[in-house]
Amino acid sequence: MANVSKKVSWSGRDLDDDEAAAPLLRRTARSGAPPGEGTPLLNGAGPAAARQLPRSTFFRIGQMSNVELDDELLDPDMDPPHPLPKEIPHNEKLLSLKYESLDYDNSENQLFLEEERRINHAAFRTVEIKRWVICATIGLLTGLVACFIDIVVEKLAGLKYSVIKGNIDKFTEKGGLSFSLLLWATLNSAFVLVGSVIVAFIEPVAAGSGIPQIKCFLNGVKVPHVVRLKTLVVKVSGVILSVAGGLAVGKEGPMIHSGSVIAAGVSQGRSTSLKRDFKIFEYFRRDTEKRDFVSAGAAAGVSAAFGAPVGERGGGAFLVCLGHGACPPQPVPGGRRCPTAAVGCWGGHGCGQGPRGSRLALRPSREASWPPSDSPGQGPLLRVAWALGCFRQGCLPGGVLFSLEEGASFWNQFLTWRIFFASMISTFTLNFVLSIYHGNIWDLSNPGLINFGRFDTEKMVYTIHEIPIFIAMGVLGGVLGAVFNALNYWLTMFRIRYIHRPCLQVIEAMLVAAVTATVAFVMIYSSRDCQPLQGSAMSYPLQLFCADGEYNSMAAAFFTTPEKSVVSLFHDPPGSYNPVTLGLFTLVYFLLACWTYGLTVSAGVFIPSLLIGAAWGRLFGISLSYLTGAAIWADPGKYALMGAAAQLGGIVRMTLSLTVIMMEATSSVTYGFPIMLVLMTAKIVGDVFIEGLYDMHIQLQSVPFLHWEAPVTSHSLTAREVMSTPVTCLRRREKVGVIVDVLSDTASNHNGFPVVEGSGDAQPARLQGLILRSQLIVLLKHKVFVERSHLGLAQRRLRLKDFRDAYPRFPPIQSIHVSQDERECAMDLSEFMNPSPYTVPQEASLPRVFKLFRALGLRHLVVVDNCNQVVGLVTRKDLARYRLGRAGLEELSLAQT
């Protein structure tokens, strides 16, 4: 692929025009390389740079070619060692070296083991209680943020559409509708201008939905600034302005990112951005604990967005039961027999058993309404009890399933409980606050930011002969989703090449906002599809050239927020839309949504995808009714729901969690099976052509993302062939000057250093442990030298708390002053190194190495020979650069982009 301009990335803003850096495409050196061929270093230095440090001062196995360096360790005020050019090679077979790994493996050094031994049963229970308190706080704050977004969007969008509607009604009579068009485009552009400026110039990582970034974080990739307070503020403000600006976006996707940021901040008990330390939750200041809480935050965001786990009256919350509890064998009154695979659960009554003896099955009966009609005012408490009872029976809400399926790479049963609790608190908080806002404190009828409304399951039934039709819709959704992703792929590549400056990104966003308003106005103006006005079904009905008592049908889709358009397509009676109107809307909105995703604005793709699918699904249903002579079963609303599921599944390629989310948002499990069938078909068909949207954008950003399994054809590769070699090692007792030189050397920006020890000069050095760069920096900062301890100069023994206080923004090595006399001192690493790092023999196959590395969340995996001597080091990039392509196993190039 052709050269591109400076790559727009999640890691922050680009450099200024006069800053440059040479493109570096490197292959990781092989252990079997000829002796005369040195491995080129990542900063462009040749082999001579490796000889800047005297070999006699420390044991050097060699230079490692892959860099593992935290962005916090770099001094932002320092000039880059080498200029970066304006053009760098970039293609789909590229892996960026700027992304680093998180330490999901605890360093079990002496300090860690001593602390763990001091924790008694009471202290352990206190830590567990703190975990639950943190999860409750995460759910509470996520729900409040969702309330804030929903209320502000409602106010801003309502104000905008009221002003525009009044202007259009005025000029429809007088003439001069061009002024209305200008007003609409100006208001859209003004909102989007502000929303794009704060993203492009303040926090670029807040662009988009944030789901790919959180997915990478949970996979173990450090995406700079992704979970910072500033990112949350920009994210929330940006998504409000994007939705109010009329873009083809939704506010639900960014809630996942917002919940993750809240979780990362609350769990640490301090704010590094505000420089405030509340001296709480210090035990959780490490990557492993933060990862688990971020998983809970992502699930809480989904719950706030789509109303899981608590559903609304008349349908209950519909969860997936894993069949741990047995269902009663007798039939359910008014419904079907209750299966163990998909069943509603009532709190305290067991799987399928409800209050007053009623049961909830695939087809809810009137007896299964919730809350019970004879228990007014008990809804909130009963809903909580219902959710807890359901989870006891093995049920998982959509938020938990989303975090499991699409986000988290690491999971356990105890984490499931806490994530469910955070999700429940989140949706309950949103429900309760919005009920107060709407003046109905006891009517918890606002379960999420999006609620598709209840479907009339008595009329909208489906029969067995519709199953092939649903499968065909899944195929169509998969194909359209693949087309959407392919178009967005090439559009994103164009943006990487040419729209890399923040000012250009802002201009593009404003252009899209103006074009969206113009296209919508032209289509509404040109449409003659007039429908009778039915009560207050529409928030802002536009009459234009329709007769009195009628409204423009095209305006029902365009002249409102996307969420309300989806509900309208689902529930408007047959005949509300002309087929031509739906066809034109589908085509235009498809292109607009494709163009919009990837702009420098905070926005989600969930609702636009649902709206596109609902439009062509309703058109599909209308066509069926024409072909079958207006059959009763061909209800357009039912097919709008299936089309929405097919389109969203074809774009994002989720199955299980999306099925539950759709059921929760519709408050009905009646269509659980066809929705699942449609989603699976859409995913299978879409995967034939191109990856899902989130995975595609992860790949475009050249992130070293590790999938669940190694490439299936990689068994022929061994650890010797994939490892980075040679490796810089340290001795158990090393000179301070040597350590400072190693950390300061830009040619060896390692993050982990094997600690070795030999019995003599003739004996080979054997592996004794592993120590991290961050640990060495803390030791240098506190001057933990052997000579100082012997002279009694050390004020106190270093504790694990000192390392946690420095986490996560460790000071750069340049900020630590070491005198010439101190350079001659020695540092004993025995107490601080990890004495039992994970190792693999050099003959281990790539799938075996991959499984060990990913399952344990490692950052470094030491490769040793039969004598336990270090021969190489496996890092994330060594494994991520192998993938299965269309031509077989491919090896990606490494680039400092």
N, C-alpha and C positions, 0 to 999 in steps of 0.2 A: 504494500500500500504506500501511497506517496507520503513524503515527509509532511509533518503537520507542525503547526505553531505550538507555542508553549501549552502544555497539556492542562486543561482545566480539571482539577481533582478535588476530592473530598478533603484533602489534607490542609487546605487553606488557600489564601490568595496567591496569585502568581507573582513572580518577581517583576520589578519595574522594567521599562523598555531597555535601560542601559545595563541591566544585569543579565548575565548569560552564563550558561554552563554547557560544556561539551556533552553531546550525547554519548552515552556509554553503553554499548551493547557487549555484554560479557557472557561467556560460557563458563560455567563452574568447572574448575580444573579437575581432571581425573587423576587418581592416584597412580595410574600407569603412564602418565605423560612422560615424554623424553626428558632427561635430566636438564638439558639446556633450555627448555621452554618454561619460563616462569609464568605464573598466573598473573594476568594484568589486574592491577588493583582498581577498586571501584572509583576512586577519585581521579583516575587517569594516570597515576604515577606508575612508572616502570619498576623493574626489579630493583633499581638503585635506591628507590625510596624505602624499600624494605631493609636496606643496610644502613639507614640513618642511625639506628640504635646499635650500640656495640653488642656483638653476640656474646661476649664474655660476661656481660652483666646479668644475663638471665637465660634460662633455658628456653630456647625457641625451637619449637618443632617447625614453625613456618608461619606464613601469612595465610589467613583464611580469606577466601574470595567473597563470601557473602557477608554483608554487614548486618548486624543486629544492634541497632542503637536507638534508644528512645529519643523522641523529638525534644523531650524536656532536658535531655543532657546537652543539647546543642545550645550554644550561646547565640541568641537572636541578634545581638548587636555586632557580632563578628562578621566580617566580610567572608563570602564563600571562598574557599581555597582556590577554586578555578572558575573562570567565567562560564556562564550558561548561554548557549546560543539561542537565537529566536526560533530555530527550527530543530526539532528532534524527531528521529524515526519513531513511528508508532504504527503498529498494526495489531490485529487480533491475536497474534502469536508473540505477545510481549508481556513480561512480568516486571512490575515496578519494584525497585529496591528501596523505595522511600517508606514503604509500609513495614512496620515492625510488629513483633508478636507480643502478646500479653503473657505474663507468667501465671498460668493456671495450675502450675505444680508448686506446692509449698516447698520451700527450702528447709529441710529437716536438719538444721544445724544444732549445735549444743544449746544456743539460746532458745530456739523453738521448742526443743524437747524439754528443757527445764521449765518453761512456761506451761507446757501441757501437763507436766507432772504435778505442778502446783494447783491445777484446776481440780477441785473436789466436786462432789455431786451437786452441792448447792450452787457452786459457781457455774457448773455446766447448765443447771436449770435456769440460772439468771441469763446466760448467753442465749438459751433457747427462747426465753420470754422476750428478750430484746429483738430477736429475729421476728417474732410475731408482731411486736409493736412497730417495727420498721415497716413490715408489710401492710399493716393497717394504715400507717401514715402515708405510705405510697398510694394506696387505694383512695384515701381521703383527698389528698392533694391532686391526684389525677382527675378525680371526679369534679373537683372544684374548678380546675383548669378547663375541663370539658364544658362545664356550665358557663364559664366566662366566654369561651369561644362561641358557644351556641347563642347566648344572649346578645353579644355584640354583633355577630353576623346578622342575626334577625333584625336588630335595630338599623344597622347600616344598609343592608339590602332592602329593607322595607322603606327606608327614607329615599333611597335611590330610585326604586321602582315607582314609588308614589309620585315623585317629582317628574319622572319621565312620562308616566301615564297621564298626568295632568297636562303636560306639555303636548303630548300626542293628541289627546282629546281636543285640546284648544286649537291646534293647527290643522286638525282634520276638517274642521268646519271652515276655518279662514283660509286654508291653503298655506303652503310653505313648510311642509313636513321635513325639509332638509335641515331646518333648525333643530328639530327633534332628534334627527340622526346625529347632528353635530354635538348636541347635549349628551346623548347616550354615549357616544365614543369618547367625549371629553371626560365624563365622570368615570368611565371604565379605566381610561388611561391614567387618570389622576390617582385612583386607588392603587393600581398596579405599579405606578411609578414609585410610590412610597414603599410598597411591599418589596419591590425588586431592589431598590437602593439599599435598604437595610440588610438584605441578604448578600448582595454583590460586594458591598463595601465594608460591612461590619462582620458578618459571619457566613461565608460561602457554604459551610457544611450544612447549614439549615435549609438549603435548597432541596426541592423535591419532597417526597413523602418521608424520607429517612429510614424506610424499611431496609433497603440494601445496606446502609451503613450500620444499623443495629444488628442486622444479620451477620455482618463481618465481625463486629465487636464480640458477639456471642460465639463466633467461630474461633476467636483468639487473635484477631487482627487489631492492632492499635490504629484507629482512625483518629487523628488529632482533632481535638475540640468537639468531638461528637457528643459527649455527655457533659458539657459545661453549662453553667447557668446562663451565660450570654447566648448560647445556642438555643436554650429554651425560650428566652424572651423574644429573640428574633423569629423563632419558629412559630410561636403563638401569634405574634403580631403579623407576621407574613401571611399565615394561612387565613387570618381574618380579612386582610386586605385583598388577597387573591380571590377569595370567594365573593366578597362584596364587589370586586372589580369585574365580575361577570365572566371570568375565565372558565374554560371547560375543566374544572377541577372539583375536588371534594375536600371536606375538612376532616374526614374520618381517618385516612391514612396517617397524617402527621400526628394524630393522637398517640400512635404507637411509639414514635420517636419522643414525644413529650413525656409520656409515662416512663420511658427508659431514662431520660435525663433526670427526672424527679427521683427515680429510684437510686441512681448513681450518687446523687447529691445527699439525699436523706441518709443513706446507709453509711456514709462516711462521717456524719456528725460535724461537718464543717464545710465551709465554702472557700476554696482557694481563690476564686474570682473576687469575693468580697473581703478576703483575708480575715475571716472570722472562724475561730475554732471553738466549738461549744464543749469540747472535752467529753464527748459522749461517743459511744459506738466505736471506740478506738480499736477494739478487737477485730473489726471488719475492714480495716484499712489494708486490703490486699486484693489482688486481681481476682482470686478465686471467689471470695465472698461478694465482691462487687458484681461479678458475672451473674451469680444466682439472683441477686436483687434486681438487676437489669432485666432478667427474664420475667420476674414478677411485674416490673413496670410495664414491659411490653404487653403482657397479658391484661393488665389493668387498663391500658390504653384501648385495646380491642374491646374490652367489656364496656368502657364508657362510650365508645363509638357506636357499637351495634347492640347494646342492651343485653349483655350476658353478665351474670347468669340469671338475673331476675327478669321474668317476662311480664306482660301486662294482663289486665283482667280479661278473662274469657279464654285465655289460651295457656297461661302459665309459662314458665320458663322451660324450654325443651332442650334437654341435654342428652348426651350419648351415654347410655348405660353399658358398662363393659360386661354385664352378666354375672357379677359377683353374687347377687341375690336372686333367689328363685322367684318367678312370677306365679301368681295363682293360676291354676289350670282352668278355672271356670271362665266363660266368656265375660267380657266387660259390657255392662248395660249401655246400649246405644253405640257400641263400638266393636272393635275386633278383639280377638284373643291377644293377650299381651305377650310379645316375644321378649326374650332376654337381651337381644342385640340392640334394640332401640325402643326405649320405654321411658315414660315420664315417671318421676318419683315424687312422693309426697313426704314431707318431713315427719319423721318419727313413725311412719306407718308401713315402712318397707317398700320394696319396689313394686309400683303399680297400685298400692293401696292408698286411698285418699281419705280425707275427712268425711264423716257421716257415711262411711262404708263405700264411697264412690271410688272408681278406679280411672286412671288416665291411660289411654292406649293410643294407637296410631290415629284413630279418629276421635277427637275429644267430644264428649257428650255434654249436654247441659248440666248434668250432675257434677261434672268435673270442673266447673268454673272456679276461678280463683281471684280474690279470696271468697270463701263461702258466703252466700247471700245472707245467712243468719248470723254472721259475725262481723258487723260493721265496725270499722275503726281498728280492727286487729290485723289489717293487711300487712303493715311493715314487719311486725314481729313474726307473723306466720310465714311471710316470704323468706325471712332469714332462716327460720326453723326448717322450712321446706327445702331451701338450698342445702343446708347442712345435712339434712336427712338424705337428700338425693346423693350428695357426694359420698356419704357413708356407704351407699349402695354401689359405688363405683362409677359415678357419673362425672363427666368432664365437660365444663362449659366451653364455648367457642373460643374465649380468650386464652384459656389454658391450652387448648388444642392448637391454636395458632402459634403460640410461643413454642410449643413442642414440635410442630410440623415445619414451620417456616423459619423459626428463629434459633432456638437453643440447639447447640451441638452437644451439650452435656446435660444429663437429666438424672434424677433419682426420685424415689417415692415421697420422701419427706419434703422435697422441693415442690412437688405437685400440690401437697396440702397447703403450703404457704402461698403459692401462686393463686390457687383457687380462692383463698381467703382475701388476698389483695383484689382480685377481680370482683368478688362479691361486694366488698366495701366500696369499690370504685363505682359500680353501677348503682348501688343503693344511694350513695352520696349524690350522684347526678340526678337520680330519680326524685329524691327527696327535695333537693334544692330547686329543681325546675318545677316541681309541684307547688312549692311555696311561691315561686315567681309567677306562676299562672293562677294563683289564688285558690288552689285546691290542695290544702296541706295533707289531707288524708287520702287523696286519690293519686296513687303512685302510677300514673299513666304515661310517664316520660322515661322509659327505660334506657334510651340511648340517644346519641346525636341523630341517628337515622332510624326511623321506624316506618316500615313499609305498610303498616296497617294490617288488620285481620282479614283473611280471605274467607269467604263464605264457603265453608267446606261441604255444606249440604247441597249447594248448587254446582260448585266447581270440583266435581269428582273427576277421577281419571279411570279409564278402563284399560284392560290388558292390550287391546289393539292399538292403544296410543303409545305403548312402549317403543315400538320401532320409530314412531314419529319423534319421540324424545331423543332417541339415539341419533337420528338424522340431524336434529337441531344441535346436538353435541358435536357432530362432525362439522357442521357449518360454523359453530362457535370456535372450534379449534382452528379451522382454516382462516377465519377472519381475525382471530387472535394472532396467528402467525404472521398474517399480512400487517397487522398493527405493529407488531414487534419488529418486523423487518424494516418497515418504513421509519420507525423511530430509531432503529440502529443506524441507518444511513444519515438520518437527520442529526443524530448525536455526533457522528463522525464529522459531519460538516461543521457543527458547533466547535468541536475540538480543534479543527483546522483554522477556522476563520473568526469565530465569535469568542475569543478568549479574554478580551479586555473587559473589565467590569462595566465600562460605559457602553460598550457595544451590547453587552448582555441586558442592560437596562433598556436600551433602545429597542431591542428585539422583543422584550416583554411588553413594552408599551405598544409596539406595532401589533402584536398578537391580540392585545386587549381591544385596540381600535378595530382591527379586522373582524374580531368576533362580534362586536357590536354592530358593525356595518353589515356583515353577512346576515345576522339575525334580523336586523331591520328590513333589509331588502327582501328576505324570504317572507317575513310577516306582511310586508307591504304588497308583495306579489301574490300572496295566497288569497284565494277566494273560498276557502273551506270554512264556512260559517256554521256554527252549531248553536242550538238554543241554550241560553244561559240557565243553568239549573241551580238555583239558590246561591249559596256562597261557596260553591265547589272550588272556584278559582280565587286566588288572593288578589291578583291584579288583572282582571279580564280586559282585553283590548277590543273595542268594537271596530274601529277603523271604518271600512266601507261596508260592514255588515249591517243588516236591518236592526231595528230596535229590538231588544230582548235577545240578541245573538252576540256571540263573541268569535274572534278569530282563532281557529283551532291551532294554527301554527304558533300563535303567541302563547298558548297553553304549555308548549314545550320549551320555547326559548325565553319568554318574558317572565322568568321566575328562577329560583335557585334550582340547581340540578336535583337536589333531594326531593323537592316537591314535584318536579317533572316525573321522576321515577314513580312516585306514589300515584300520580295522575294516570300514567300509562298502565299501572297495575290494576287500578280500581274504577276508572271511568267506564261507564256502561258501553256495550257494543254500539257502534255507529258514531262514537264521539270523535273519531279521526278518519279522515279520508286516506285511502291507501297511498295516493300520490304524496300527501303531506308526510306520512310516515317514511316513505321511501326517500324523499328529499332530505328530511331531517336526519335520517340514519347516515346517509352519505356525507352530508356537510358536518355533522357533529363528529363523525368518525375521523375526518381529516383534521378538524379543529383540536380534538382531544390528542391526536397523535402529534400535532405541532406543539401543543401546550406542554406535554410531559417532557421534562428536561430543561424547561426554562429556569432562569435564576429566580425562582419564586418558591415559597413553601406551598406545596400542593400535593394532593393525593390522586390516585388513579382509580380507586375503588368505585366511586359514584359515577364518573364519566363512563367507565366500562359497563356498569349496570344500566345506565341510561341508554347507551348504544344498543345493548342487547335487548332491553325492554322494548325499544322502538322496532327493531326488526323482528323480534319475537311476536309483538302484537300484529305486525304486518303479516307474519307467517300464519297466525291464527285467523286473521280476516280472510286470507287466501284459502285456508282450509274450509272455512264456512261457506265461501263461494263454491268451492269444488264439491262439497258434500251437501249442498242445498240447505245451508243455514242450520246445520246440525246443532243440537243443544250442547253436545260435549265439546264443540270447537269454540270455547270461550276465549276471547282474545286476551283477557287478563291472565289466564292460566299460562298461555303461551308466552306472554310478556315476561312472566316470572322465569320460565324455562330459558328463554332467550337471554335474559340478564345473567342467569347462572352460567350459561354456555359461553357468553362473551367474556365474563370476568375470569372464568376458568381457563379459557383459551389464551388470555393475556398473562395472568399471574401464575397459572399452573398449580393452584392449590386444590385439594380434594376434600379431605376429611374435615379440616377446620372450616373451610368455606361452606360445606354442607350444613354444619351446625350453625354457623353465623347466619346463613340464609333462613334457616328454620327459626332461629331466635328473632330475627328481624321481622319475620312474617307472623310470629306467634302461632305457628302451626307446624305439627309434624306430619301432616297429611301428605305433603309432597316431599318428605324426606328421601324416599327411595328414588323417585324420578330425578330429583335434584342431584343426588349422588351419582346416578347413572349418567346424567348429562355432563357433570363435572369430570368424571373419569374419562368419558369419551373425548371431551374437549382437550384434556391433558394429553391423552395418548396420541391424538391426531396432531396437536400442536407441536409435540416433541419431535415428531417426524421431520418437521421443517426447520425449527429454530428453538432456542432456549426460551424459558420464561423471561418476562420483562425484568424482574429483579436480578436474576442470574446474569442476564445479558449486560446490565449496567455494571454489575460487579466485574464482569470480564472486560468491559470497555475501560474501566478504571485501572486495569492491570493489577488487581488485588490478588495476593497469594492466598486464595480461599481454598480450604481443604474440604472436599466433599466427603460423603459418608464412607466411600470405599476408594481404594486405589484403582487405577485403570486396569481393566480385566486382562489385558495382554502384557502386564508389566512383571510377570513372574521371572522373566529371564534376567532382569536387572537385580543387582545386589547392592548392599550398602556401600561397598567399595567403589562402585561406579557412580553413585548419586551423592556421596558425601562431599563436603567442602574440605579441602586440604591444600597446603599444610595448615596447622592450627597453632596459634600462639598460646603457650602454657606458662604458668607461674609455679614457683616452688612453694612448698608449705611455709617456709620462712624466707621471705623475699625482701629485698632492699626497697625502701620507700621511693628512692629515685627511679628505680626500674619500673615500679608500678605507675608512678606519675608519667614517665615517658611513654609507657604503653597506652595509658588512657589518653594522653595528649596527642599521640601520633595519629594524624588524619589518615594515614595509610593503613591503619589497623583498627578501625572503629568497631571492635568486637563488643559484644554485650555479655558473653559468658566465657570464662577462662577455666579450662581444666587445671586442676592443681595436681602436680606430680611430685614424686620423691624417689630418688635413687639411692641405693646403699653405698655407691661409690662412683668414681668417674668411669670405671669400666662397666658398671652395671647400668642397664637401660632404666630410664625413669618410668615408673609405673603410676597409673592413675590412683589418686588418693581422694579426689573430690572435685567439686565444681563451685566456683564463686562468680557472682554477677558483678557487672560494672557498677550498678547502683549501690551494692554493698561496699565495694571498694571506695567509692566516693564518700559514703558516710563514715567509713573508717578513717579516711584522710581528713575529713572535716573535723572529726573529734580527736585526731592525732593519737590513734591507738597504736603506739609504737612500743616495742619491747623495752627499749632503753628507758622510756618515761615511766613505765610500770616498775622497773627495777629501782629507779631513783625515787619512787613514790610521788611522781609529779602528776600521775593520773588522778583526777578528782574522784572518779567513781568508775565502776565497771560498766561497760556499755550494755544496754538492755535492748530487748526487741522493740520497745516503745520508741527508741531513737530512730530506728529504721522506719517505723510506721509514721512518725511525725514528718519525715522527709517525703513520704509517698503522697501523691504520685509524681510531683514535679521535683525531681532530684536536682540539686545545683549542678551546673556544668563544671567540668574539671578546671576550666580556666578561672573560675571564681575562687578556687581554693589555693591559698598561698602556702607554699612549702619552702622553707629556707634551705640554704646550701648545707647547713649542718644537719638538718632533718632528713635530707636526701640520703645521708649515710646511715640513717637508722634502719632498723629491720622491723618488719611487720609479720606477726605470726597469724596465719590465716586458718589455723586448725579449728578455732572456736566458731568461726563465722562461715566457713565453707559448708556446702552440703556434702557430707561424707559418703552418701549413697546415691549418687546420680544414676539415672537409668542409662544402661549401656546395651549395645548390640554387637555381636561379632560381625566382622567385615564380610562374612559370607551370607548374612541374612538377606532374604529376598526383599524387594521393594514393598510388596503388599504387607509383609510382616512388619517391616519398619513403619510403614504408613499407619497400620492399625494401632501399633503401640504408641506412636507419636500423637495421633489424633484422639484416641480414646482417653489418654491420660492428660491431654491438654498441655503437652510439653512445649518448651521453647528451644531447648537444646537436647540433642540425643548424641551421646559420645559413642564413637565407633572405636572398638579396641581389637587387638589381635589376640592370639592365644596366650601371650605373656602379659596381658592386661596393659599393654602400652597403647597410648593414644595414637591412632592413625588418621582420624578425621572427626568431623562434627557434622551432624545432620540438623539442618534448620528447616523452618517452614518453607522457605523458597526452594530448597533442594527437592522437596516433595511436590510442591504445587506446580513446578515447571514441567511436570510430566502429565499429559492428559491424552485422552483417547479422541483422535480426530477422525475425519472421514477416510483418511488414507492409512489409519492405524495409529500407533503410539507416536505422539509428537513431543518434542522438547522445545519449550519456550525459551526465548532469549531474555536475558536480564538487562534492565536498563535503569539508570538513575534518572527517572523522570519526575 
